[in-house]
Amino acid sequence: MLDVVRRQVEQLTKEAMAQERKAKEKRLLYSESESRHRLVEKRLCSAMRGLEEAGHERVYSFGKPLVLVSFLQDIGGEDGADVRLHFEYEGGHPSY
């Protein structure tokens, strides 16, 4: 009888340890995902600042500001994200 109880305790302990290990793995994956998300946000903000500055420069050189027409973001892959922006001059003529 004692052996049966001991085996049940061992089995329950193994199961609890496996669940704890899975929970730790999920927390780690979530943490990595959050880190990637923050990195993508930083890169996007930096790119937008650069484009905004370039847009201001273009206003002076061409007389028309650039306007953001579309935005595509694909998060994933080894590099984190692929961001594509499509601009047009205010009033026409696309600029990629």
Buried (B, 14 or more C-beta within 10 A) or exposed (E): EEEEEEEEEEEEEEEEEEEEEEEEEEEEEEEEEEEBEEEBEEBBEEEBEEBEEEBEEBBEEEEBBBEEEEEEEEEEEEEBBEBEBEBBBBEEEEBE
